[in-house]
Each structure stands twice: as C-alpha cells, then as structure tokens.
Amino acid sequence: MRREQTPAERIRAVCSPGGTTIEGMKVLEAHDFYGMIAEMCDRCIDRAYALGK
C-alpha cells in the first residue's frame, strides 16, 4: 500500500537546497500562505452553510 506524502515531504522532494523554488517557498511561508489558505477554506465553508448548501 502506497502512503501519500505530506506537504513537507513533497516540498523536500521538489526544492533543491539553495535553489529557486525553495526561495519562493520561503516567501510564501514568511507571509503565512498556509494560514491564508486555511482561513479562505473556513470562510468558504461558513458561507456555504449560511447559504444552505
């Protein structure tokens, strides 16, 4: 059975240390990208419930 990779494992798999992609990831992390995505999902779900969907 194949196990799914965690986000951190995927990042390590595609980002070379000192490379361009890891530099981009550092910017996303510094601006709390994951927090923004989580808040966005929460608000969408809340609104969907409010609309009765």
mmCIF entry with sequence, helices, sheets and N, C-alpha, C, O atoms, coordinates in Angstrom:
data_MODEL
# 
_entry.id   MODEL 
# 
_entity.id                         1 
_entity.type                       polymer 
_entity.pdbx_number_of_molecules   1 
# 
_entity_poly.entity_id                      1 
_entity_poly.type                           'polypeptide(L)' 
_entity_poly.nstd_linkage                   no 
_entity_poly.nstd_monomer                   no 
_entity_poly.pdbx_seq_one_letter_code       MRREQTPAERIRAVCSPGGTTIEGMKVLEAHDFYGMIAEMCDRCIDRAYALGK 
_entity_poly.pdbx_seq_one_letter_code_can   MRREQTPAERIRAVCSPGGTTIEGMKVLEAHDFYGMIAEMCDRCIDRAYALGK 
_entity_poly.pdbx_strand_id                 A 
# 
loop_
_entity_poly_seq.entity_id 
_entity_poly_seq.num 
_entity_poly_seq.mon_id 
_entity_poly_seq.hetero 
1 1  MET n 
1 2  ARG n 
1 3  ARG n 
1 4  GLU n 
1 5  GLN n 
1 6  THR n 
1 7  PRO n 
1 8  ALA n 
1 9  GLU n 
1 10 ARG n 
1 11 ILE n 
1 12 ARG n 
1 13 ALA n 
1 14 VAL n 
1 15 CYS n 
1 16 SER n 
1 17 PRO n 
1 18 GLY n 
1 19 GLY n 
1 20 THR n 
1 21 THR n 
1 22 ILE n 
1 23 GLU n 
1 24 GLY n 
1 25 MET n 
1 26 LYS n 
1 27 VAL n 
1 28 LEU n 
1 29 GLU n 
1 30 ALA n 
1 31 HIS n 
1 32 ASP n 
1 33 PHE n 
1 34 TYR n 
1 35 GLY n 
1 36 MET n 
1 37 ILE n 
1 38 ALA n 
1 39 GLU n 
1 40 MET n 
1 41 CYS n 
1 42 ASP n 
1 43 ARG n 
1 44 CYS n 
1 45 ILE n 
1 46 ASP n 
1 47 ARG n 
1 48 ALA n 
1 49 TYR n 
1 50 ALA n 
1 51 LEU n 
1 52 GLY n 
1 53 LYS n 
# 
_struct_asym.id          A 
_struct_asym.entity_id   1 
# 
loop_
_struct_conf.conf_type_id 
_struct_conf.id 
_struct_conf.pdbx_PDB_helix_id 
_struct_conf.beg_label_comp_id 
_struct_conf.beg_label_asym_id 
_struct_conf.beg_label_seq_id 
_struct_conf.pdbx_beg_PDB_ins_code 
_struct_conf.end_label_comp_id 
_struct_conf.end_label_asym_id 
_struct_conf.end_label_seq_id 
_struct_conf.pdbx_end_PDB_ins_code 
_struct_conf.beg_auth_comp_id 
_struct_conf.beg_auth_asym_id 
_struct_conf.beg_auth_seq_id 
_struct_conf.end_auth_comp_id 
_struct_conf.end_auth_asym_id 
_struct_conf.end_auth_seq_id 
_struct_conf.pdbx_PDB_helix_class 
_struct_conf.details 
_struct_conf.pdbx_PDB_helix_length 
HELX_P HELX_P1 AA1 PRO A 7  ? VAL A 14 ? PRO A 7  VAL A 14 1 ? 8  
HELX_P HELX_P2 AA2 THR A 20 ? ALA A 30 ? THR A 20 ALA A 30 1 ? 11 
HELX_P HELX_P3 AA3 PHE A 33 ? ALA A 50 ? PHE A 33 ALA A 50 1 ? 18 
# 
_struct_conf_type.id          HELX_P 
_struct_conf_type.criteria    ? 
_struct_conf_type.reference   ? 
# 
loop_
_atom_site.group_PDB 
_atom_site.id 
_atom_site.type_symbol 
_atom_site.label_atom_id 
_atom_site.label_alt_id 
_atom_site.label_comp_id 
_atom_site.label_asym_id 
_atom_site.label_entity_id 
_atom_site.label_seq_id 
_atom_site.pdbx_PDB_ins_code 
_atom_site.Cartn_x 
_atom_site.Cartn_y 
_atom_site.Cartn_z 
_atom_site.occupancy 
_atom_site.B_iso_or_equiv 
_atom_site.pdbx_formal_charge 
_atom_site.auth_seq_id 
_atom_site.auth_comp_id 
_atom_site.auth_asym_id 
_atom_site.auth_atom_id 
_atom_site.pdbx_PDB_model_num 
ATOM 1   N N  . MET A 1 1  ? 0.838   -1.174 0.000  1.00 0.00 ? 1  MET A N  1 
ATOM 2   C CA . MET A 1 1  ? 0.000   0.000  0.000  1.00 0.00 ? 1  MET A CA 1 
ATOM 3   C C  . MET A 1 1  ? 0.890   1.247  0.000  1.00 0.00 ? 1  MET A C  1 
ATOM 4   O O  . MET A 1 1  ? 1.814   1.358  0.806  1.00 0.00 ? 1  MET A O  1 
ATOM 5   N N  . ARG A 1 2  ? 0.605   2.171  -0.900 1.00 0.00 ? 2  ARG A N  1 
ATOM 6   C CA . ARG A 1 2  ? 1.415   3.381  -1.038 1.00 0.00 ? 2  ARG A CA 1 
ATOM 7   C C  . ARG A 1 2  ? 0.906   4.467  -0.105 1.00 0.00 ? 2  ARG A C  1 
ATOM 8   O O  . ARG A 1 2  ? -0.296  4.726  -0.038 1.00 0.00 ? 2  ARG A O  1 
ATOM 9   N N  . ARG A 1 3  ? 1.813   5.095  0.608  1.00 0.00 ? 3  ARG A N  1 
ATOM 10  C CA . ARG A 1 3  ? 1.471   6.165  1.538  1.00 0.00 ? 3  ARG A CA 1 
ATOM 11  C C  . ARG A 1 3  ? 1.584   7.500  0.820  1.00 0.00 ? 3  ARG A C  1 
ATOM 12  O O  . ARG A 1 3  ? 2.539   7.726  0.078  1.00 0.00 ? 3  ARG A O  1 
ATOM 13  N N  . GLU A 1 4  ? 0.616   8.386  1.034  1.00 0.00 ? 4  GLU A N  1 
ATOM 14  C CA . GLU A 1 4  ? 0.673   9.728  0.467  1.00 0.00 ? 4  GLU A CA 1 
ATOM 15  C C  . GLU A 1 4  ? 1.749   10.537 1.175  1.00 0.00 ? 4  GLU A C  1 
ATOM 16  O O  . GLU A 1 4  ? 1.981   10.368 2.372  1.00 0.00 ? 4  GLU A O  1 
ATOM 17  N N  . GLN A 1 5  ? 2.402   11.416 0.428  1.00 0.00 ? 5  GLN A N  1 
ATOM 18  C CA . GLN A 1 5  ? 3.420   12.278 1.016  1.00 0.00 ? 5  GLN A CA 1 
ATOM 19  C C  . GLN A 1 5  ? 2.769   13.450 1.745  1.00 0.00 ? 5  GLN A C  1 
ATOM 20  O O  . GLN A 1 5  ? 1.715   13.942 1.342  1.00 0.00 ? 5  GLN A O  1 
ATOM 21  N N  . THR A 1 6  ? 3.404   13.881 2.806  1.00 0.00 ? 6  THR A N  1 
ATOM 22  C CA . THR A 1 6  ? 2.955   15.089 3.489  1.00 0.00 ? 6  THR A CA 1 
ATOM 23  C C  . THR A 1 6  ? 3.407   16.292 2.660  1.00 0.00 ? 6  THR A C  1 
ATOM 24  O O  . THR A 1 6  ? 4.291   16.152 1.815  1.00 0.00 ? 6  THR A O  1 
ATOM 25  N N  . PRO A 1 7  ? 2.820   17.470 2.883  1.00 0.00 ? 7  PRO A N  1 
ATOM 26  C CA . PRO A 1 7  ? 3.288   18.654 2.170  1.00 0.00 ? 7  PRO A CA 1 
ATOM 27  C C  . PRO A 1 7  ? 4.785   18.906 2.367  1.00 0.00 ? 7  PRO A C  1 
ATOM 28  O O  . PRO A 1 7  ? 5.481   19.273 1.421  1.00 0.00 ? 7  PRO A O  1 
ATOM 29  N N  . ALA A 1 8  ? 5.274   18.712 3.573  1.00 0.00 ? 8  ALA A N  1 
ATOM 30  C CA . ALA A 1 8  ? 6.705   18.925 3.842  1.00 0.00 ? 8  ALA A CA 1 
ATOM 31  C C  . ALA A 1 8  ? 7.567   17.950 3.040  1.00 0.00 ? 8  ALA A C  1 
ATOM 32  O O  . ALA A 1 8  ? 8.623   18.328 2.533  1.00 0.00 ? 8  ALA A O  1 
ATOM 33  N N  . GLU A 1 9  ? 7.123   16.702 2.924  1.00 0.00 ? 9  GLU A N  1 
ATOM 34  C CA . GLU A 1 9  ? 7.869   15.714 2.143  1.00 0.00 ? 9  GLU A CA 1 
ATOM 35  C C  . GLU A 1 9  ? 7.875   16.083 0.661  1.00 0.00 ? 9  GLU A C  1 
ATOM 36  O O  . GLU A 1 9  ? 8.889   15.915 -0.016 1.00 0.00 ? 9  GLU A O  1 
ATOM 37  N N  . ARG A 1 10 ? 6.767   16.577 0.165  1.00 0.00 ? 10 ARG A N  1 
ATOM 38  C CA . ARG A 1 10 ? 6.701   16.987 -1.240 1.00 0.00 ? 10 ARG A CA 1 
ATOM 39  C C  . ARG A 1 10 ? 7.610   18.180 -1.512 1.00 0.00 ? 10 ARG A C  1 
ATOM 40  O O  . ARG A 1 10 ? 8.289   18.241 -2.537 1.00 0.00 ? 10 ARG A O  1 
ATOM 41  N N  . ILE A 1 11 ? 7.610   19.125 -0.577 1.00 0.00 ? 11 ILE A N  1 
ATOM 42  C CA . ILE A 1 11 ? 8.476   20.298 -0.730 1.00 0.00 ? 11 ILE A CA 1 
ATOM 43  C C  . ILE A 1 11 ? 9.931   19.856 -0.791 1.00 0.00 ? 11 ILE A C  1 
ATOM 44  O O  . ILE A 1 11 ? 10.680  20.303 -1.660 1.00 0.00 ? 11 ILE A O  1 
ATOM 45  N N  . ARG A 1 12 ? 10.335  18.980 0.127  1.00 0.00 ? 12 ARG A N  1 
ATOM 46  C CA . ARG A 1 12 ? 11.720  18.491 0.125  1.00 0.00 ? 12 ARG A CA 1 
ATOM 47  C C  . ARG A 1 12 ? 12.048  17.751 -1.168 1.00 0.00 ? 12 ARG A C  1 
ATOM 48  O O  . ARG A 1 12 ? 13.182  17.793 -1.643 1.00 0.00 ? 12 ARG A O  1 
ATOM 49  N N  . ALA A 1 13 ? 11.053  17.076 -1.732 1.00 0.00 ? 13 ALA A N  1 
ATOM 50  C CA . ALA A 1 13 ? 11.278  16.298 -2.944 1.00 0.00 ? 13 ALA A CA 1 
ATOM 51  C C  . ALA A 1 13 ? 11.493  17.181 -4.175 1.00 0.00 ? 13 ALA A C  1 
ATOM 52  O O  . ALA A 1 13 ? 12.203  16.785 -5.099 1.00 0.00 ? 13 ALA A O  1 
ATOM 53  N N  . VAL A 1 14 ? 10.893  18.363 -4.197 1.00 0.00 ? 14 VAL A N  1 
ATOM 54  C CA . VAL A 1 14 ? 10.985  19.194 -5.399 1.00 0.00 ? 14 VAL A CA 1 
ATOM 55  C C  . VAL A 1 14 ? 11.862  20.424 -5.252 1.00 0.00 ? 14 VAL A C  1 
ATOM 56  O O  . VAL A 1 14 ? 12.217  21.047 -6.252 1.00 0.00 ? 14 VAL A O  1 
ATOM 57  N N  . CYS A 1 15 ? 12.217  20.785 -4.037 1.00 0.00 ? 15 CYS A N  1 
ATOM 58  C CA . CYS A 1 15 ? 13.004  22.005 -3.814 1.00 0.00 ? 15 CYS A CA 1 
ATOM 59  C C  . CYS A 1 15 ? 14.462  21.657 -3.527 1.00 0.00 ? 15 CYS A C  1 
ATOM 60  O O  . CYS A 1 15 ? 14.772  20.993 -2.538 1.00 0.00 ? 15 CYS A O  1 
ATOM 61  N N  . SER A 1 16 ? 15.335  22.107 -4.390 1.00 0.00 ? 16 SER A N  1 
ATOM 62  C CA . SER A 1 16 ? 16.769  21.924 -4.155 1.00 0.00 ? 16 SER A CA 1 
ATOM 63  C C  . SER A 1 16 ? 17.232  22.933 -3.109 1.00 0.00 ? 16 SER A C  1 
ATOM 64  O O  . SER A 1 16 ? 16.851  24.102 -3.175 1.00 0.00 ? 16 SER A O  1 
ATOM 65  N N  . PRO A 1 17 ? 18.042  22.504 -2.147 1.00 0.00 ? 17 PRO A N  1 
ATOM 66  C CA . PRO A 1 17 ? 18.584  23.463 -1.175 1.00 0.00 ? 17 PRO A CA 1 
ATOM 67  C C  . PRO A 1 17 ? 19.328  24.574 -1.920 1.00 0.00 ? 17 PRO A C  1 
ATOM 68  O O  . PRO A 1 17 ? 20.207  24.298 -2.737 1.00 0.00 ? 17 PRO A O  1 
ATOM 69  N N  . GLY A 1 18 ? 18.979  25.807 -1.638 1.00 0.00 ? 18 GLY A N  1 
ATOM 70  C CA . GLY A 1 18 ? 19.628  26.938 -2.284 1.00 0.00 ? 18 GLY A CA 1 
ATOM 71  C C  . GLY A 1 18 ? 19.119  27.234 -3.682 1.00 0.00 ? 18 GLY A C  1 
ATOM 72  O O  . GLY A 1 18 ? 19.643  28.115 -4.363 1.00 0.00 ? 18 GLY A O  1 
ATOM 73  N N  . GLY A 1 19 ? 18.084  26.490 -4.121 1.00 0.00 ? 19 GLY A N  1 
ATOM 74  C CA . GLY A 1 19 ? 17.552  26.683 -5.471 1.00 0.00 ? 19 GLY A CA 1 
ATOM 75  C C  . GLY A 1 19 ? 16.461  27.742 -5.533 1.00 0.00 ? 19 GLY A C  1 
ATOM 76  O O  . GLY A 1 19 ? 16.130  28.379 -4.533 1.00 0.00 ? 19 GLY A O  1 
ATOM 77  N N  . THR A 1 20 ? 15.919  27.912 -6.713 1.00 0.00 ? 20 THR A N  1 
ATOM 78  C CA . THR A 1 20 ? 14.916  28.954 -6.929 1.00 0.00 ? 20 THR A CA 1 
ATOM 79  C C  . THR A 1 20 ? 13.579  28.636 -6.267 1.00 0.00 ? 20 THR A C  1 
ATOM 80  O O  . THR A 1 20 ? 12.952  29.521 -5.684 1.00 0.00 ? 20 THR A O  1 
ATOM 81  N N  . THR A 1 21 ? 13.138  27.385 -6.354 1.00 0.00 ? 21 THR A N  1 
ATOM 82  C CA . THR A 1 21 ? 11.834  27.028 -5.799 1.00 0.00 ? 21 THR A CA 1 
ATOM 83  C C  . THR A 1 21 ? 11.802  27.179 -4.289 1.00 0.00 ? 21 THR A C  1 
ATOM 84  O O  . THR A 1 21 ? 10.805  27.646 -3.739 1.00 0.00 ? 21 THR A O  1 
ATOM 85  N N  . ILE A 1 22 ? 12.870  26.793 -3.609 1.00 0.00 ? 22 ILE A N  1 
ATOM 86  C CA . ILE A 1 22 ? 12.893  26.924 -2.150 1.00 0.00 ? 22 ILE A CA 1 
ATOM 87  C C  . ILE A 1 22 ? 12.869  28.395 -1.741 1.00 0.00 ? 22 ILE A C  1 
ATOM 88  O O  . ILE A 1 22 ? 12.316  28.736 -0.695 1.00 0.00 ? 22 ILE A O  1 
ATOM 89  N N  . GLU A 1 23 ? 13.455  29.259 -2.546 1.00 0.00 ? 23 GLU A N  1 
ATOM 90  C CA . GLU A 1 23 ? 13.398  30.694 -2.245 1.00 0.00 ? 23 GLU A CA 1 
ATOM 91  C C  . GLU A 1 23 ? 11.964  31.208 -2.338 1.00 0.00 ? 23 GLU A C  1 
ATOM 92  O O  . GLU A 1 23 ? 11.534  32.023 -1.521 1.00 0.00 ? 23 GLU A O  1 
ATOM 93  N N  . GLY A 1 24 ? 11.228  30.727 -3.337 1.00 0.00 ? 24 GLY A N  1 
ATOM 94  C CA . GLY A 1 24 ? 9.819   31.083 -3.452 1.00 0.00 ? 24 GLY A CA 1 
ATOM 95  C C  . GLY A 1 24 ? 9.007   30.561 -2.282 1.00 0.00 ? 24 GLY A C  1 
ATOM 96  O O  . GLY A 1 24 ? 8.127   31.255 -1.773 1.00 0.00 ? 24 GLY A O  1 
ATOM 97  N N  . MET A 1 25 ? 9.297   29.351 -1.858 1.00 0.00 ? 25 MET A N  1 
ATOM 98  C CA . MET A 1 25 ? 8.594   28.772 -0.708 1.00 0.00 ? 25 MET A CA 1 
ATOM 99  C C  . MET A 1 25 ? 8.844   29.579 0.559  1.00 0.00 ? 25 MET A C  1 
ATOM 100 O O  . MET A 1 25 ? 7.948   29.736 1.388  1.00 0.00 ? 25 MET A O  1 
ATOM 101 N N  . LYS A 1 26 ? 10.050  30.085 0.707  1.00 0.00 ? 26 LYS A N  1 
ATOM 102 C CA . LYS A 1 26 ? 10.370  30.906 1.885  1.00 0.00 ? 26 LYS A CA 1 
ATOM 103 C C  . LYS A 1 26 ? 9.495   32.154 1.934  1.00 0.00 ? 26 LYS A C  1 
ATOM 104 O O  . LYS A 1 26 ? 9.064   32.568 3.010  1.00 0.00 ? 26 LYS A O  1 
ATOM 105 N N  . VAL A 1 27 ? 9.229   32.756 0.776  1.00 0.00 ? 27 VAL A N  1 
ATOM 106 C CA . VAL A 1 27 ? 8.360   33.939 0.728  1.00 0.00 ? 27 VAL A CA 1 
ATOM 107 C C  . VAL A 1 27 ? 6.944   33.558 1.137  1.00 0.00 ? 27 VAL A C  1 
ATOM 108 O O  . VAL A 1 27 ? 6.320   34.253 1.939  1.00 0.00 ? 27 VAL A O  1 
ATOM 109 N N  . LEU A 1 28 ? 6.434   32.456 0.588  1.00 0.00 ? 28 LEU A N  1 
ATOM 110 C CA . LEU A 1 28 ? 5.088   32.018 0.952  1.00 0.00 ? 28 LEU A CA 1 
ATOM 111 C C  . LEU A 1 28 ? 4.973   31.752 2.453  1.00 0.00 ? 28 LEU A C  1 
ATOM 112 O O  . LEU A 1 28 ? 3.986   32.141 3.077  1.00 0.00 ? 28 LEU A O  1 
ATOM 113 N N  . GLU A 1 29 ? 5.964   31.102 3.028  1.00 0.00 ? 29 GLU A N  1 
ATOM 114 C CA . GLU A 1 29 ? 5.954   30.812 4.451  1.00 0.00 ? 29 GLU A CA 1 
ATOM 115 C C  . GLU A 1 29 ? 6.045   32.090 5.282  1.00 0.00 ? 29 GLU A C  1 
ATOM 116 O O  . GLU A 1 29 ? 5.380   32.202 6.312  1.00 0.00 ? 29 GLU A O  1 
ATOM 117 N N  . ALA A 1 30 ? 6.855   33.052 4.851  1.00 0.00 ? 30 ALA A N  1 
ATOM 118 C CA . ALA A 1 30 ? 7.016   34.310 5.587  1.00 0.00 ? 30 ALA A CA 1 
ATOM 119 C C  . ALA A 1 30 ? 5.719   35.106 5.626  1.00 0.00 ? 30 ALA A C  1 
ATOM 120 O O  . ALA A 1 30 ? 5.481   35.869 6.562  1.00 0.00 ? 30 ALA A O  1 
ATOM 121 N N  . HIS A 1 31 ? 4.881   34.929 4.609  1.00 0.00 ? 31 HIS A N  1 
ATOM 122 C CA . HIS A 1 31 ? 3.614   35.657 4.546  1.00 0.00 ? 31 HIS A CA 1 
ATOM 123 C C  . HIS A 1 31 ? 2.428   34.787 4.972  1.00 0.00 ? 31 HIS A C  1 
ATOM 124 O O  . HIS A 1 31 ? 1.276   35.107 4.681  1.00 0.00 ? 31 HIS A O  1 
ATOM 125 N N  . ASP A 1 32 ? 2.721   33.702 5.654  1.00 0.00 ? 32 ASP A N  1 
ATOM 126 C CA . ASP A 1 32 ? 1.710   32.784 6.197  1.00 0.00 ? 32 ASP A CA 1 
ATOM 127 C C  . ASP A 1 32 ? 0.734   32.286 5.138  1.00 0.00 ? 32 ASP A C  1 
ATOM 128 O O  . ASP A 1 32 ? -0.481  32.308 5.334  1.00 0.00 ? 32 ASP A O  1 
ATOM 129 N N  . PHE A 1 33 ? 1.277   31.842 4.029  1.00 0.00 ? 33 PHE A N  1 
ATOM 130 C CA . PHE A 1 33 ? 0.462   31.319 2.937  1.00 0.00 ? 33 PHE A CA 1 
ATOM 131 C C  . PHE A 1 33 ? -0.485  30.220 3.422  1.00 0.00 ? 33 PHE A C  1 
ATOM 132 O O  . PHE A 1 33 ? -1.665  30.223 3.069  1.00 0.00 ? 33 PHE A O  1 
ATOM 133 N N  . TYR A 1 34 ? 0.013   29.287 4.223  1.00 0.00 ? 34 TYR A N  1 
ATOM 134 C CA . TYR A 1 34 ? -0.815  28.182 4.690  1.00 0.00 ? 34 TYR A CA 1 
ATOM 135 C C  . TYR A 1 34 ? -1.957  28.691 5.562  1.00 0.00 ? 34 TYR A C  1 
ATOM 136 O O  . TYR A 1 34 ? -3.075  28.180 5.493  1.00 0.00 ? 34 TYR A O  1 
ATOM 137 N N  . GLY A 1 35 ? -1.672  29.695 6.381  1.00 0.00 ? 35 GLY A N  1 
ATOM 138 C CA . GLY A 1 35 ? -2.718  30.292 7.210  1.00 0.00 ? 35 GLY A CA 1 
ATOM 139 C C  . GLY A 1 35 ? -3.781  30.969 6.368  1.00 0.00 ? 35 GLY A C  1 
ATOM 140 O O  . GLY A 1 35 ? -4.971  30.876 6.670  1.00 0.00 ? 35 GLY A O  1 
ATOM 141 N N  . MET A 1 36 ? -3.357  31.652 5.311  1.00 0.00 ? 36 MET A N  1 
ATOM 142 C CA . MET A 1 36 ? -4.317  32.311 4.419  1.00 0.00 ? 36 MET A CA 1 
ATOM 143 C C  . MET A 1 36 ? -5.212  31.285 3.728  1.00 0.00 ? 36 MET A C  1 
ATOM 144 O O  . MET A 1 36 ? -6.421  31.486 3.614  1.00 0.00 ? 36 MET A O  1 
ATOM 145 N N  . ILE A 1 37 ? -4.623  30.200 3.275  1.00 0.00 ? 37 ILE A N  1 
ATOM 146 C CA . ILE A 1 37 ? -5.410  29.159 2.598  1.00 0.00 ? 37 ILE A CA 1 
ATOM 147 C C  . ILE A 1 37 ? -6.394  28.530 3.582  1.00 0.00 ? 37 ILE A C  1 
ATOM 148 O O  . ILE A 1 37 ? -7.548  28.285 3.229  1.00 0.00 ? 37 ILE A O  1 
ATOM 149 N N  . ALA A 1 38 ? -5.951  28.267 4.808  1.00 0.00 ? 38 ALA A N  1 
ATOM 150 C CA . ALA A 1 38 ? -6.833  27.678 5.814  1.00 0.00 ? 38 ALA A CA 1 
ATOM 151 C C  . ALA A 1 38 ? -7.997  28.619 6.125  1.00 0.00 ? 38 ALA A C  1 
ATOM 152 O O  . ALA A 1 38 ? -9.142  28.177 6.221  1.00 0.00 ? 38 ALA A O  1 
ATOM 153 N N  . GLU A 1 39 ? -7.710  29.914 6.282  1.00 0.00 ? 39 GLU A N  1 
ATOM 154 C CA . GLU A 1 39 ? -8.773  30.883 6.554  1.00 0.00 ? 39 GLU A CA 1 
ATOM 155 C C  . GLU A 1 39 ? -9.737  30.978 5.371  1.00 0.00 ? 39 GLU A C  1 
ATOM 156 O O  . GLU A 1 39 ? -10.951 31.064 5.560  1.00 0.00 ? 39 GLU A O  1 
ATOM 157 N N  . MET A 1 40 ? -9.197  30.963 4.159  1.00 0.00 ? 40 MET A N  1 
ATOM 158 C CA . MET A 1 40 ? -10.040 31.013 2.970  1.00 0.00 ? 40 MET A CA 1 
ATOM 159 C C  . MET A 1 40 ? -11.007 29.830 2.950  1.00 0.00 ? 40 MET A C  1 
ATOM 160 O O  . MET A 1 40 ? -12.197 30.003 2.689  1.00 0.00 ? 40 MET A O  1 
ATOM 161 N N  . CYS A 1 41 ? -10.503 28.641 3.220  1.00 0.00 ? 41 CYS A N  1 
ATOM 162 C CA . CYS A 1 41 ? -11.353 27.448 3.227  1.00 0.00 ? 41 CYS A CA 1 
ATOM 163 C C  . CYS A 1 41 ? -12.426 27.548 4.302  1.00 0.00 ? 41 CYS A C  1 
ATOM 164 O O  . CYS A 1 41 ? -13.586 27.213 4.060  1.00 0.00 ? 41 CYS A O  1 
ATOM 165 N N  . ASP A 1 42 ? -12.043 28.008 5.491  1.00 0.00 ? 42 ASP A N  1 
ATOM 166 C CA . ASP A 1 42 ? -13.009 28.158 6.584  1.00 0.00 ? 42 ASP A CA 1 
ATOM 167 C C  . ASP A 1 42 ? -14.122 29.124 6.202  1.00 0.00 ? 42 ASP A C  1 
ATOM 168 O O  . ASP A 1 42 ? -15.295 28.850 6.453  1.00 0.00 ? 42 ASP A O  1 
ATOM 169 N N  . ARG A 1 43 ? -13.765 30.241 5.603  1.00 0.00 ? 43 ARG A N  1 
ATOM 170 C CA . ARG A 1 43 ? -14.777 31.226 5.213  1.00 0.00 ? 43 ARG A CA 1 
ATOM 171 C C  . ARG A 1 43 ? -15.693 30.696 4.113  1.00 0.00 ? 43 ARG A C  1 
ATOM 172 O O  . ARG A 1 43 ? -16.899 30.940 4.135  1.00 0.00 ? 43 ARG A O  1 
ATOM 173 N N  . CYS A 1 44 ? -15.131 29.984 3.170  1.00 0.00 ? 44 CYS A N  1 
ATOM 174 C CA . CYS A 1 44 ? -15.951 29.393 2.111  1.00 0.00 ? 44 CYS A CA 1 
ATOM 175 C C  . CYS A 1 44 ? -16.950 28.396 2.690  1.00 0.00 ? 44 CYS A C  1 
ATOM 176 O O  . CYS A 1 44 ? -18.119 28.383 2.302  1.00 0.00 ? 44 CYS A O  1 
ATOM 177 N N  . ILE A 1 45 ? -16.494 27.573 3.608  1.00 0.00 ? 45 ILE A N  1 
ATOM 178 C CA . ILE A 1 45 ? -17.374 26.580 4.232  1.00 0.00 ? 45 ILE A CA 1 
ATOM 179 C C  . ILE A 1 45 ? -18.467 27.279 5.034  1.00 0.00 ? 45 ILE A C  1 
ATOM 180 O O  . ILE A 1 45 ? -19.641 26.920 4.941  1.00 0.00 ? 45 ILE A O  1 
ATOM 181 N N  . ASP A 1 46 ? -18.071 28.287 5.825  1.00 0.00 ? 46 ASP A N  1 
ATOM 182 C CA . ASP A 1 46 ? -19.058 29.032 6.618  1.00 0.00 ? 46 ASP A CA 1 
ATOM 183 C C  . ASP A 1 46 ? -20.112 29.667 5.717  1.00 0.00 ? 46 ASP A C  1 
ATOM 184 O O  . ASP A 1 46 ? -21.303 29.625 6.024  1.00 0.00 ? 46 ASP A O  1 
ATOM 185 N N  . ARG A 1 47 ? -19.673 30.254 4.607  1.00 0.00 ? 47 ARG A N  1 
ATOM 186 C CA . ARG A 1 47 ? -20.610 30.909 3.693  1.00 0.00 ? 47 ARG A CA 1 
ATOM 187 C C  . ARG A 1 47 ? -21.523 29.886 3.019  1.00 0.00 ? 47 ARG A C  1 
ATOM 188 O O  . ARG A 1 47 ? -22.711 30.147 2.826  1.00 0.00 ? 47 ARG A O  1 
ATOM 189 N N  . ALA A 1 48 ? -20.987 28.751 2.668  1.00 0.00 ? 48 ALA A N  1 
ATOM 190 C CA . ALA A 1 48 ? -21.793 27.708 2.051  1.00 0.00 ? 48 ALA A CA 1 
ATOM 191 C C  . ALA A 1 48 ? -22.899 27.248 3.015  1.00 0.00 ? 48 ALA A C  1 
ATOM 192 O O  . ALA A 1 48 ? -24.041 27.051 2.598  1.00 0.00 ? 48 ALA A O  1 
ATOM 193 N N  . TYR A 1 49 ? -22.566 27.080 4.284  1.00 0.00 ? 49 TYR A N  1 
ATOM 194 C CA . TYR A 1 49 ? -23.577 26.711 5.276  1.00 0.00 ? 49 TYR A CA 1 
ATOM 195 C C  . TYR A 1 49 ? -24.614 27.817 5.422  1.00 0.00 ? 49 TYR A C  1 
ATOM 196 O O  . TYR A 1 49 ? -25.808 27.535 5.520  1.00 0.00 ? 49 TYR A O  1 
ATOM 197 N N  . ALA A 1 50 ? -24.177 29.056 5.439  1.00 0.00 ? 50 ALA A N  1 
ATOM 198 C CA . ALA A 1 50 ? -25.085 30.194 5.571  1.00 0.00 ? 50 ALA A CA 1 
ATOM 199 C C  . ALA A 1 50 ? -26.043 30.255 4.378  1.00 0.00 ? 50 ALA A C  1 
ATOM 200 O O  . ALA A 1 50 ? -27.199 30.648 4.529  1.00 0.00 ? 50 ALA A O  1 
ATOM 201 N N  . LEU A 1 51 ? -25.570 29.873 3.213  1.00 0.00 ? 51 LEU A N  1 
ATOM 202 C CA . LEU A 1 51 ? -26.413 29.874 2.019  1.00 0.00 ? 51 LEU A CA 1 
ATOM 203 C C  . LEU A 1 51 ? -27.265 28.601 1.906  1.00 0.00 ? 51 LEU A C  1 
ATOM 204 O O  . LEU A 1 51 ? -28.090 28.466 1.002  1.00 0.00 ? 51 LEU A O  1 
ATOM 205 N N  . GLY A 1 52 ? -27.042 27.675 2.843  1.00 0.00 ? 52 GLY A N  1 
ATOM 206 C CA . GLY A 1 52 ? -27.831 26.437 2.858  1.00 0.00 ? 52 GLY A CA 1 
ATOM 207 C C  . GLY A 1 52 ? -27.383 25.414 1.849  1.00 0.00 ? 52 GLY A C  1 
ATOM 208 O O  . GLY A 1 52 ? -28.190 24.612 1.379  1.00 0.00 ? 52 GLY A O  1 
ATOM 209 N N  . LYS A 1 53 ? -26.110 25.424 1.507  1.00 0.00 ? 53 LYS A N  1 
ATOM 210 C CA . LYS A 1 53 ? -25.596 24.472 0.517  1.00 0.00 ? 53 LYS A CA 1 
ATOM 211 C C  . LYS A 1 53 ? -24.866 23.333 1.184  1.00 0.00 ? 53 LYS A C  1 
ATOM 212 O O  . LYS A 1 53 ? -24.367 22.437 0.504  1.00 0.00 ? 53 LYS A O  1 
# 
